[in-house]
Amino acid sequence: MLHFIKTLSLSFFLLGTISVCAQHEAYEVPTEQQIADTTFVNLKDYSTDFVYDMKYATEDNFLKAKVYDCAECLLRLKTVKALVAANKDFIKKGYKIKLYDCYRPLSIQKKMWAIVSNPNYVADPKKGSIHNRGGAVDISLVDADGKELDMGTSFDFFGPEAGHNYTKFSKNILSNRKFLKKIMIQNGFNSFDSEWWHYNLKTGLKDAVSNQKWNCN
């Protein structure tokens, strides 16, 4: 009799345990699907704290031609994460990143090369550039009033004055460039010696050249 009671009690215990587990499974919140860091995403879907002046979606560039159908900033997810982190650091100090160019599809690189076939100004599409890999941005900074900081030259200025090693500027200009470079490097980017506006994500250099397109809706 005692053995029967123990067996019955054990049965109720097991049934109760299964019931609790089943309830837990029924109400468990499904985990969010993770996407790879190399996936192309739109920056605006991850932050609204950037200023955009996408030059190649206009004719206001050294090509004097519009080569993007519309102004979008696509990047690989890991580049977006690093860029958002950098922008948060700038915002703490009263500034925001202003974007001139982001990911550039290989087809656009070929179009640019057809207009200006000079490797000093445009990367040869046969090799591709870090822009074609989704790991580069061309940027500047604006203050709380939206005024762009003086960096000494305009974006896409081709001359020694655009380089980080050029020192014949006022202390204010040199300080602005140094500030931009410092925060970007702290957030995983490398500077490009001859262009104060160009930054590469260190971990993006080995990613493949891509021809990912975006919708213009």
C-alpha positions in Angstrom: 0.0 0.0 0.0 2.8 2.4 1.0 4.6 1.6 -2.3 1.4 2.4 -4.2 1.0 5.8 -2.5 4.7 6.6 -3.3 4.3 5.7 -6.9 1.1 7.7 -7.2 2.7 10.8 -5.6 5.6 10.5 -8.0 3.3 10.3 -10.9 1.5 13.5 -9.8 4.9 15.2 -9.3 6.0 14.4 -12.8 2.7 15.5 -14.4 3.0 18.8 -12.5 6.5 19.3 -13.7 5.6 18.6 -17.3 2.6 21.0 -17.0 4.8 23.8 -15.7 7.4 23.2 -18.5 4.6 23.2 -21.1 3.2 26.5 -19.7 6.7 28.0 -19.8 7.2 27.0 -23.4 3.8 28.4 -24.4 4.5 31.8 -22.9 8.2 32.1 -23.8 9.0 35.1 -25.9 10.6 34.1 -29.2 14.2 35.4 -29.6 14.9 38.0 -32.2 16.5 36.6 -35.3 20.1 37.8 -35.5 21.6 39.1 -38.8 25.2 38.8 -39.8 27.5 41.8 -39.2 28.3 41.8 -42.9 24.7 42.2 -44.0 23.9 45.5 -45.8 21.5 47.7 -43.9 20.3 51.3 -44.2 21.8 53.6 -41.7 18.5 55.5 -41.2 16.9 52.4 -39.9 19.4 52.4 -37.0 19.6 56.1 -36.1 18.0 59.4 -36.9 20.9 61.4 -35.5 22.8 62.0 -38.7 22.9 64.8 -41.2 22.9 63.9 -44.9 24.5 65.6 -47.9 24.9 62.7 -50.3 27.0 64.4 -53.0 26.8 61.7 -55.7 23.0 61.8 -55.7 23.4 65.4 -57.0 25.6 67.2 -59.5 27.4 69.0 -56.7 30.6 66.9 -56.9 33.9 66.7 -58.7 32.3 64.6 -61.4 29.7 67.2 -62.1 27.2 64.4 -62.6 24.5 62.6 -60.6 25.5 58.9 -60.4 23.1 57.8 -57.6 19.4 57.5 -58.4 18.6 58.6 -54.9 20.3 59.5 -51.6 20.6 56.5 -49.3 23.3 55.4 -46.9 23.8 51.7 -47.0 26.6 50.1 -45.1 27.4 46.7 -43.6 25.9 46.3 -40.2 29.2 46.3 -38.4 30.1 49.6 -40.1 26.7 51.0 -39.0 27.2 49.9 -35.4 30.7 51.6 -35.3 29.4 54.8 -37.0 26.4 55.1 -34.6 28.8 54.7 -31.6 31.1 57.4 -33.0 28.2 59.7 -33.6 27.0 59.3 -30.0 30.4 60.4 -28.8 30.2 63.5 -31.1 26.7 64.3 -29.8 27.9 64.3 -26.2 30.2 67.1 -27.2 27.5 69.0 -29.2 28.2 67.8 -32.8 26.8 65.4 -35.3 28.3 63.5 -38.3 27.4 64.8 -41.7 27.6 62.2 -44.4 28.7 62.8 -48.0 29.0 59.2 -49.2 28.6 55.6 -47.8 28.5 52.3 -49.6 29.0 52.6 -53.3 27.8 49.7 -55.6 30.4 48.4 -58.0 28.2 49.5 -60.9 28.4 53.1 -59.7 32.1 52.8 -59.4 32.2 51.8 -63.0 30.0 54.7 -63.9 32.4 57.1 -62.1 35.4 55.5 -63.7 33.8 56.1 -67.1 33.5 59.8 -66.3 36.9 60.3 -64.7 39.3 57.4 -65.6 42.1 58.6 -63.3 43.2 56.5 -60.3 44.3 59.6 -58.5 40.6 60.6 -58.2 38.5 57.5 -58.7 39.4 53.9 -57.7 39.7 51.5 -60.6 36.6 49.2 -60.5 38.8 46.3 -61.5 40.3 46.4 -58.0 37.4 48.1 -56.2 37.5 50.4 -53.2 36.6 50.1 -49.6 33.4 52.1 -50.5 32.5 49.1 -52.7 32.8 46.9 -49.7 30.4 48.8 -47.5 33.2 49.7 -45.0 33.9 53.3 -45.8 32.2 56.7 -45.2 33.0 60.2 -46.3 32.0 62.6 -43.5 32.4 65.9 -41.8 30.9 67.4 -38.6 28.2 70.0 -37.9 27.5 71.9 -34.7 24.2 72.2 -32.8 23.0 74.8 -35.3 23.7 72.6 -38.3 26.8 74.6 -39.3 29.6 72.6 -40.8 32.9 72.8 -39.0 35.7 74.4 -41.0 38.0 71.6 -42.2 40.1 73.8 -44.5 38.9 72.4 -47.8 35.7 71.2 -49.3 34.8 67.6 -49.6 36.6 65.9 -52.6 39.2 68.6 -52.8 42.2 67.1 -54.7 45.3 68.7 -53.4 47.9 68.5 -50.6 45.7 70.8 -48.4 43.1 68.0 -48.0 45.7 65.7 -46.4 46.0 65.0 -42.6 49.7 65.9 -42.8 49.1 69.4 -44.1 49.7 71.8 -41.3 49.5 75.3 -42.9 46.0 76.0 -41.5 44.7 77.9 -38.5 44.7 76.2 -35.1 40.9 76.0 -35.3 41.0 74.0 -38.6 43.7 71.7 -37.4 41.8 71.2 -34.2 38.6 70.3 -36.0 40.4 67.7 -38.2 42.1 66.2 -35.1 38.8 66.0 -33.2 37.1 64.2 -36.1 40.0 61.8 -36.5 40.3 61.1 -32.8 36.7 60.0 -32.2 36.6 58.0 -35.4 39.7 56.1 -34.6 38.5 55.4 -31.1 35.4 53.7 -32.6 37.3 51.3 -34.9 38.0 53.4 -38.0 41.2 54.2 -39.9 41.8 57.6 -41.5 43.0 58.1 -45.1 46.1 60.3 -45.2 45.2 62.3 -48.3 41.5 62.9 -47.5 40.4 64.3 -44.2 36.8 63.2 -44.8 37.4 59.5 -45.6 37.3 56.8 -42.9 37.5 53.0 -43.3 36.3 50.5 -40.8 39.3 48.4 -39.8 37.4 45.2 -39.8 35.9 45.9 -43.2 39.0 45.8 -45.4 38.7 42.1 -46.2 35.0 42.1 -47.1 34.2 41.4 -50.7 33.4 44.0 -53.3 29.7 44.1 -53.8 27.0 45.4 -56.2 24.2 45.5 -53.6 21.5 47.9 -54.8 18.9 49.9 -52.8 15.3 50.9 -53.6 14.4 54.5 -54.4 10.9 54.7 -52.9 
